[in-house]
Amino acid sequence: MTIKSVDEAKSQAKALRAALAGEGTRISHAQALEIVARQNGARDWNTLQARLARAEPRFFRIGEQVRGRYLGQDFTGRVVALSKAGRHYDISIQLDEPIDTVRFESFSNLRRRIGGVVGADGRSPRKTSDGVPQLVVVLPAQGG
């Protein structure tokens, strides 16, 4: 089996460490990462990590123009902050035009910047009360 992502390599190192501990051999997490790297043809963990990071699917980039829906409102904007959070991404978007995030007629809440956690598909795992993702972010070249 070929490892396809950094997360997969880290999981394999964790499993290796646990298996060895079960047999009475204790190694550090760093040692397990080094073993996994060598098993996958890399000279060390840093080399494997760099190779896997380059091969992972492209996601969003800071400064990139995006569009999508936030709390039921369509938007366009630019990615201003981005960080990996486990299997998800924490993303902040500066909107081209403010959107109203309140659905009541009696008041409004205009937002010029939005943020949330999304998966590699651009959809947030958190849902609104009607089951729709709170945030959906799409690169213009990706279509729908």
N, C-alpha and C positions, 0 to 999 in steps of 0.2 A: 504494500500500500504506500502510495506517495503522499506526503504531507502537502496540503494546498494552502495553508494559512498559518500565520504566527499563532493564532489562538489554538489551532489544531496541534501545532508543535508543543505548545505549553501544556496542553492537556495530555499529550503523550508522555511528556517528561513527568508530569504529576502522577500518571498511572505507573510509569516505570519506578519512580521513587516509592510508591505505595507497595508495589509488588516486591521490590527488594527488601523493604522494611518488614513485610510479612514473612520473609525468609531469614530475617535476622541481620540483614546488611543495611546499614543506614548510610545514605548519601545526602548531600545538600541539594537544594533545588537547582543551584548553579551547576553542580556536577551532572545532574540529570539532563539539564539543557545541553550541556556539552556532549553527552553521550548520544542524545537524539540528533544533534547536529552531525556528528560523525556517521551515525547510522544512515543519514540522508545525504551523504556525500559531501558535506561541507567540512572545512578544516576546524571550524569553531562555531559557537552559538551566534556571534555577531555576523558572521558570513551568511549563515542560514537565515537569520532574521532579516537581513538586508535583501536577500534573494526572494524570500517569501513576500516581503512588503512590496517589492516592485511588481510581483505577479498578482497581488490581490486586485480585485475589480476596482475600477476607478469610481470614486465617490465625488462629492462636491469639493470645491476648492474656495479658499477665501478670495473674495473679489469677484466671484462668478455670479452672473445674472441667473436668477431662478424664478419660477412661478409656482403657484400651488393654491392650497386652501388651508385656512386657519380658522377653526371654530365656525365653519360654514361659510366663510368669506373668501372669495378669490383674491389673490394678491400677485404682484410682481415685486421683485427686490433683488438685493445683492447680499451675498453671504459675507458677514463681517467677523464672525468667530466660529470656530469649528474645532472640536476635540473628540477623540475616540473615547467611548465609555463602555468598555466590555465589547459586546457584539453590536452596540448601537453607537450613534454619534450625537453629541450635544451640538446643536446648531443655532446661531443667531442670525437673523436676517433684517437688514435695514430696508424698509418698504419704500417703493417709489411713490406711492400715495397712501395716506393713512386709511386704515380699515376700522370699522365699528365692530367690536367683539361682543356687543350686547344685542340680544334679539328682542328686547322690550321697546315699545314705542315711547315710554315715559322718560327714558334716559339713554345715554350712549356712553361709550368708552372708546375713543379713537386711539388707535395704536400706530406708532410710526416704526416700532421695532418689535419683532416677535422672536420667540425662541422656543426650543423644545428638544426632545430626544426622538430621533428617528432611526429606523433600521436601514440597512443597505439599500432597501427598496424605496427609501424616502418617506415611509409611512411611520407615524408614531405608534408605539404599542398602546398608548393610552387612548381611550375612546370617549366620545361625548356620550350623553345619556341615551342617544338614539343609536349607539353602536358604531358610529363613524369615527375614523381616526381624527384626533384633535388637530394634527398637522400632517399635511401631505406636501412634500417638496419635490419638484420636477425640474430637471435641466431642460431648457427649451429644445435641445436636440433630441431629447428622449420622447417627445410627444406626450401622450396622455396619461 
